[in-house]
Amino acid sequence: MMKITGARWNASSKTYSTEFSDGIILCMSEKYTLASMISVGLESYFLCKGKWPSKTNLSKRMTMSEAWIAKNSKRYKKQ
């Protein structure tokens, strides 16, 4: 089961980075559009399955990320 382990605001590139428990990191703009996706770690999704997440899986991750960021909006200071 994929869970969000954390999210960060990057002020220099103005993106959110959301980390998932299976090694996928989504980088999203301020308007919640996907900027990039990274798979990290030895037990990452890409190395274990040999493919990137499907469109439905990716849209589920985007929805989870948006909800996480909205819920924890006080953590991310924009200057």
C-alpha positions, -999 to +999 in steps of 0.1 A: +000+000+000+014+034-010+014+061+017+028+096+017+059+098+039+064+135+035+062+166+014+084+196+009+082+231-007+111+241-029+112+279-031+139+281-058+119+261-084+085+268-068+074+231-067+061+207-041+079+173-037+057+145-023+075+113-012+057+080-012+066+048+007+073+029-025+101+052-036+082+075-060+087+112-056+063+135-074+073+171-081+043+194-087+039+231-094+019+255-073-011+248-095-008+210-088+004+201-123+030+173-125+064+187-132+085+155-128+086+121-112+115+103-097+119+067-085+146+063-057+159+035-035+167-001-039+131-012-032+116+015-054+085+010-075+104+012-108+131-013-099+107-038-084+081-037-112+103-026-141+078+001-152+064+035-142+030+039-125-001+037-148-022+068-155-048+058-129-021+051-103-005+085-111-038+104-108-044+087-075-010+098-063-017+134-075-050+134-056-033+122-025-006+148-028-031+176-032-050+165-002-018+162+019-006+196+010-040+212+016-042+195+050-007+206+060-006+240+044+007+258+075+040+238+072+049+252+038+060+288+040+061+307+007+082+338+007 
